[in-house]
């Protein structure tokens, strides 16, 4: 459940960092680099959560009686 929440939070952060910040990031270098950082960390969170969800699915497939 935590991995699914992290996936949704990471995707939401990426969308918020991309679209609402874009007009401001075009005018301000600090916001532009903050946008890069937010996109980087949201990618890390999404990648880890997808890996955890994948591993959970593999475990259930290997041990269906559990």
C-alpha positions, 0 to 999 in steps of 0.5 A: 500500500505504501508503494502505491501511495508513493507512486501516486505522490511521485507522479503528482509531484512530477505533474505539478513540477512540470506544468504549473512551474513551467511559465515561472521557470522560463523567467527565473533560473532558480525556479528552473533548477528547482524544477529540475530537482523536483522532476529528478526526485519524483523520478526516483520515487516513481522508479522505486515504487514501481520496483516494489510493486513489481517485486510484490507481484512476482512474490505473489505469483511464486507463492500463490497459496500465501 
